[in-house]
């Protein structure tokens, strides 16, 4: 079964380039392209894709608002596209529900890998830049009242689920967590699923943010 993708970018060359790369893969199908945020939201509604590649800066409706609507109205996973690795809008994109982000100069293989990873229910946590962004999110939000971010929020988790969340926050993959805990990857996937369900989180990115905000992991910790 193919991974269905919508590519949204206001630059036609970028949009068509990404589409050509993805369409060359046997397991990926680009079902629509969009030139602005409003078109992206409409394309997701009409084509029900698995993944939306969404530029942050677009006319009519920007990528942040489009991401909020898509994440609130569908199960489609959103990957934000940006020109700058420190684009200030990326912080808000993660809170909007995006499963991660890519730089527009991403390598061909990394683009394909990202779509497959996100479609499989994972998030783009491996790159160092993403972990730095998550840590910076916490620094930016610390002054804000957020009852959901209290340590007590983690009381619903078992000890093993807490440990799994801690390792997620440190950027470990399921395979690495399995090796550390001496369990199977299937068991780790179950723990991750339980963490997301119990904490009411959309994906692993939001789980990482939660781990930082509750103090389970401190910014800069190994």
N, C-alpha and C positions, 0 to 999 in steps of 0.2 A: 504494500500500500504506500503510495507516494506521500511525501510531506508537502502540504499545500502552503504556498508562500505568496504574500502580497508585498511588493516592493514600492515604497513611497519616498520620493525625493523630488525636489523641485528642479533639479538639474537633470535634463533628459539623458545626457551622456553617462552620468553616474548611475541613473536608474536603469538604463538599458544595459550598461556594462554588468551590473550586479545580476540582472535577469539572465543575461547570456551565460554567465558563469554557473548560476544555479540550474538553469534549464539543461546544461550539459551533463548533469548528474542523473543517473537512472532512477534514483529514489526521491527526487525533488521536482515539483511542478510549480512554476510561477503562474498563479491563476489570475493575477491582475497587477497593474501598475497604477500609481497615483502620483499626481503632481503637487498636491497640497494636503493639509491635514484633514479637511472636510472630505475630500475624495477618498482618503485612506480609511476613514471611519465608515463611509458608505461601502467601500470595497469589501471591508471585513464583514459588514452586515449582509452583503449580497453573496459573497463567495465562501464564507465560514472557513477561512484558512487556519492552519495550525500555527503559523508564525507570520508576524508583520515586521518587516524591516522598515524602520521609521526615522526619517531625518528629524532632528530636533528643531531646526530653524526652517520653517516653511511659511508660505503666504496663506491667506484666508483663515486658516486655523493652524496654530503652531503645533509642533510635535508633542509638547507636553500635554496640551488639552486633548489632542487626539489619543494619546496614550491613556489618559484618565478614562476617556469614554470607552475605548476598546476594552480596557481591563475591567471596567465596571459592567460592561454589557455582554461580554463574551469570555470564552475560555482561551481565546487566541493569545499566544505568548508574544510579547513585544520586545524587540531588540532595537535600541536607539542607535542612530548613526550620527557621528559628530566629527568635525574637522580637527578639534583641539582636544588633547588628552586631559586638559583641566577645564573644560567647558563648564562654567558654573551651572548650566542648566541640567547637567547630568545628575546632580544631587537630587533635584526635584523629580527627575525622570524615574529614579529608583523608587521614590516615594509614590509616584503615580502608578506604580505597578509593573514597570519594565523589568524584564528578567536579566537585563545586562545592557552593555553597549559595545559598539565597535567604532574604531576610527575609520574614516572613509578611505584611508590608504591601506586598509587591511589586505593581507595577502590572500590570493585566491583560495588556497587550501584552508586558511583560517576562517574565511567567510563560510565555506561549505561546512566546516566542522562546527561552527557556531550555530548554524541553522539546525543541524542534526542534534546537537547537545540540548538546545532549548526545546526543540520539538519532543525530545525524549523526557522532558520534565525537569531537566537540570538547569543550571544557570551559569552565566559567564563569570565565574569567581576566580579562575586560575590566574589571570594576569595580575601582576603587582599593582598596576594602576587601579584596578577595581577595588582591591583591598584597601588602598590608600583613600579612595573615595568614600568607602564605607566608614572608615575611621574619621574622616573629615565631617561626614554627615553628623556623627555623634557630637563632635565638638561644636558644630553649628547649632544643634538642637538642645544642648544641655541647659540653656537658659529658659527653655519653654516648658510649660507644665504639660506633662504627658502621663496620665494615670496608667496607661497601658504599658509603660516602660518600667514599672516598679519591679524589683527583684521577686516579689511575691507572685508575680505572673508565672514564674517558672515552677511554682509548687505543683502544678498539674502534671509535670513530667516525672518519669521514673529516673533513678540515678543514672541508668544507662542512656536514657534519652537526653539527659542534661550533658553527659559526656559527649554524646554524638553531636549535639548542638555546639558545644565548645570547639570540637574539631572542624565542624563546618565553618565556623567563624574564622578559623585559622587557615582556611583555604584548602583543606584536605579533600581529596576525591573519595568516592565510595570505596574504591579499592584500597586506598591508603588507610581509611578508617577501619576497614575490615582487617587489614594486617595489624594495625595497632591494637585493636580490641580482640584479636584472635577469634573472629567470627566470619561467617560467609558474607559476600556482598548482598545476597538476598536478605539476610538479617539486617544489614545496615540500611537497605532500602526501606525495610519495615520501620526501623527506628526513625528514619528521616520523615517518612509519611506520617507517623504518629506525632512527631514534633510539629509538623505543619498543621495537622488537623487539630491538635489540642490547643495550639496557640492562635489558631485562626489566621494562618499566614498563607499567602498565595504561592510562594516558592522559596528556594534556598537563599536568594538575595535578601528577601524580607526576614528570613530566619537569622541571617548574619547580622543585619541591622538590629534585630531584637536582642541578640546576644551581646552586642556592644552597649545598647541602651540600658539593659538591665544590669550591666556591670559584670556579666559572666566572663567576658573577655575585655581587656583594656586595650585601647589604641596603642600600637607599638609593641604589644606583647608578642613573643615568638609563636 
